[in-house]
Amino acid sequence: MDTNMQTFVHTDGGVAKIQLRGRFDFGSHREFKTSYEAPLGASEVSELHIDMGGVEYLDSSALGMLLILKERAGASNKRIAITNCRGAVRQVLDIANFSKLFQIE
């Protein structure tokens, strides 16, 4: 089984949707960063939706990567939403109090 995370980026209007699939952990750092760099730099994008529907696992380094993205997005005046959270992924985000920091859908 492939444990590497895959990312798929689709921009529609002012929203960039970044779909994540697989394990979101320290090994995903480069892949995740690459997925959001273009939308962060695009002037027409005002919002990034991180779609966690295909994520089966995330760890504390993934939480750190989301915080770095939030910081960088804030510097670019862009909003972040974390979408399609369920099961263990939702639990981890809830335990980490991410609903206070992010719009979680």
C-alpha positions in Angstrom: 0.0 0.0 0.0 1.2 3.5 -0.9 1.6 5.5 2.3 2.8 8.7 0.6 0.4 11.6 0.5 -0.9 12.8 -2.8 -2.2 16.3 -3.5 -4.6 17.5 -6.1 -5.1 21.3 -6.7 -8.1 22.8 -8.4 -8.8 26.5 -8.6 -12.3 27.7 -9.3 -13.0 31.4 -9.1 -11.3 32.8 -6.0 -11.1 29.4 -4.3 -8.2 26.9 -4.5 -9.2 23.5 -3.4 -6.3 21.3 -2.3 -7.3 17.6 -2.0 -5.1 15.5 0.2 -5.0 11.7 0.1 -3.1 9.2 2.2 -1.0 9.8 5.3 -0.4 13.5 6.2 2.7 13.3 8.3 6.3 14.6 8.3 7.1 12.8 5.1 4.4 14.9 3.3 6.1 18.2 4.1 7.5 18.9 0.6 4.4 17.7 -1.2 2.0 19.8 0.9 4.1 22.9 0.6 4.3 22.5 -3.2 0.5 22.2 -3.4 -0.2 25.5 -1.7 2.6 27.7 -3.0 1.0 28.6 -6.4 -2.5 29.4 -4.9 -0.9 31.5 -2.2 0.9 33.5 -4.9 -2.1 33.8 -7.2 -3.7 37.2 -6.8 -7.1 36.0 -7.9 -7.3 33.4 -5.1 -8.8 34.6 -1.8 -9.5 31.3 -0.1 -7.8 27.9 0.2 -9.8 24.9 1.1 -7.8 22.0 2.4 -9.9 18.9 1.6 -9.1 16.2 4.2 -11.7 13.7 2.8 -8.9 11.3 1.6 -6.6 11.6 4.6 -6.5 8.5 6.7 -3.9 9.6 9.2 -2.3 12.9 10.4 0.2 13.6 13.1 1.5 16.6 15.0 3.9 17.6 12.2 0.8 17.8 9.9 -0.8 20.2 12.4 2.4 22.2 12.3 2.3 22.4 8.5 -1.3 23.6 8.7 -0.3 26.3 11.2 2.6 27.4 8.9 0.1 27.6 6.0 -2.3 29.7 8.1 0.5 32.1 8.9 1.6 32.4 5.3 -2.0 32.8 4.1 -2.6 35.5 6.7 0.4 37.4 5.4 -1.2 37.2 1.9 -4.7 38.1 3.1 -6.1 34.7 2.2 -8.5 32.6 4.2 -8.1 28.9 5.0 -10.8 26.4 5.5 -10.3 22.7 6.4 -13.0 20.6 4.8 -14.3 17.0 4.8 -12.9 16.2 8.2 -14.2 12.9 9.7 -13.3 10.1 12.0 -9.8 10.1 13.4 -8.7 13.2 11.4 -11.6 15.2 12.9 -10.7 13.9 16.4 -7.1 15.0 16.1 -8.2 18.5 14.9 -10.7 18.8 17.8 -8.2 17.7 20.4 -5.7 20.3 19.0 -8.5 23.0 19.3 -8.0 23.8 15.6 -11.7 24.9 15.4 -10.6 28.0 17.2 -7.9 28.7 14.6 -9.5 27.5 11.3 -12.9 27.3 9.7 -13.6 23.6 9.7 -16.3 22.3 7.5 
